[in-house]
Amino acid sequence: SVTSIGFLFNGGFGDSHGFRLYKRKAYGSYEPVQFDPAEWELLINATALSTVESGSNTGTLPTPVEVAGGKTQAFYIDGGDRGLVSRWSGSINDIMFENEDLEITRGSAVYDGAFSTGYGGVPGGGFVSVQYNTCPPPPPGAPTASPIVYPTIFPISHPTGSPMTTESPTDYSNCDSLSLGDSSYRNYPENSGEGGNMFDVIAKTRTISVTSIGFLFNGGFGDSHGFRLYKRKAYGSYEPVQFDPAEWELLINATALSTVESGSNTGTLPTPVEVAGGKTQAFYIDGGDRGLVSRWSGSINDIMFENEDLEITRGSAVYDGAFSTGYGGVPGGGFVSVQYNTCPPPPPGAPTASPIVYPTIFPISHPTGSPMTTESPTDYSNCDSLSLGDSSYRNYPENSGEGGNMFDVIAKTRTISVTSIGF
C-alpha cells in the first residue's frame, strides 16, 4: 500500500509550494492516457516544503493506494507554479529504482500546466521516492489476517452537566523528528465515547513544530472514517474559546484508517504548526460520524503525556457535532499522540541556520519534439513500512526543469500499499 511519495521542486528551497498528485483510475501505465484528465483521480491538492537534503513529500495519503502483485499503477505529480527538477535522458521506461517489492520507472516530463501536451512524452522525472506498506505471505496454515481482539465500542455518554501573538517560523532544516503520546487502544476502566476532543500542547523551553497527530476512532477498525483537525488561531488554551468556531482554523478535513494497534493519524499536516517555547497551542479533533474513544476521569488540565520538550493535557470531550456545547467541558480525551520536529539550540558562535549550497535552478526546457481491474483491499494490520527511491537533490549533468512528471510503480509478486510520495 503506497502511503506517500517524495519529489523535488525546481528551487524555492526553504519555502512551501503548491502541488497536485494524481493516480490513474485503472491499473496500467500512464502512457496510453497521459493527456486525458478523465482517466485520472486527484488524490491531493496541497503544499509541501521544498528542501535540498530530502526533497519534498506529499505527506501521508488520505487513503493508501494499493497496487496488487504483478500490476502497474501510474502516478502524476504536477509541480504547480514552481515545477520540478528532472533528469532529461534515457527512455521513459528506464527503471530508476528497484527492490524486491517494486520498480519505479523514469516516466515522462509534463509541460507547464496540468496534463499539458507541450512535451509530447519526453523522458524526465528521476527525483522521486515512494513510501509503502507490504505484508509478507503468511506461513503455511496461518490465518489470512492476524487475529485481533477488538475492544468494546463505547456509547457516547451524555452526562449533565488570553490572546497571544504568533511568531516567525523557525528554520527546521536540521531537526530531530520525535513523538510523544499513545493513540493505541488501552482497556482503561474509565473508557467511554466522545464526538471529539479539545486539548492543549504546551511547548517548554524550545520551539517545536507539530507535523501530525494521532488519535483513536470509536471502533470501525480496519476501515477509514472521516475526521477534522482544527487549531486555535491564537496561542492559548482551548478553554476560553472552545465553543466559538470563529477562533479556530480548520487544518485537515480527511479520512484515516481505524486500527487497534496504533490508533489513527492525521497524516503529515500541509503546514507544520509551530509552537514557540513557553507557549500553549490548542487542537481540536472532531471524530465525525464515528466519534473517538475517551478516558472520562480526572481533570481537563491533567498532564497525560510529558517529555523535555512539551506537555499534552487531557482536555475536554466534545459532544456529537463540531463545537457542540452538549457536554459543557467534561474531562475526556487521553488517546492522543503528537509527532513533531525540534531543533536544539546552536552551539556558541554557530550560524542561526545550517548553511546550504543551493543547486542551480533549471529553466523548464521546451524540446521539440490497457484497462485493468481493481482488487479487494488487503489486511494491513501487520505490515512493514518501507521506502524506495531518492527525491533529494543530486547534481546530474542531464538535470533540467519540468512542469510535472508521470511515472509508473510496478508491484512485483506481492501487493503493496503506497502511503506517500517524495519529489
Buried (B, 14 or more C-beta within 10 A) or exposed (E): BBBBBBBBBBBBBBEBBBBBBBBBBBBBBBBEBBBEEEBBEEBBEBBBBBBBEBBBBBBBBBBBBBBBBEBBBBBBBBBBEBBBBBBBBEEBEBEBBBEEBBBBBBBBBBBBEBBBEBBBBBBBBBBBBBBBBBBEEEEEEEEEBEEBEEBEBBEBBEEEEEEEEEEEBBEBBEBEEBBBBBBBBEEBEEBBBBBBBBBBBBBBEBBBBBBBBBBBBBBBBBEBBBBBBBBBBBBBBBBEBBBEEEBBEEBBEBBBBBBBEBBBBBBBBBBBBBBBBEBBBBBBBBBBEBBBBBBBBEEBEBEBBBEEBBBBBBBBBBBBEBBBEBBBBBBBBBBBBBBBBBBEEEEEEEEEBEEBEEBEBBEBBEEEEEEEEEEEBBEBBEBEEBBBBBBBBEEBEEBBBBBBBBBBBBBBEBBBBBBBBBB
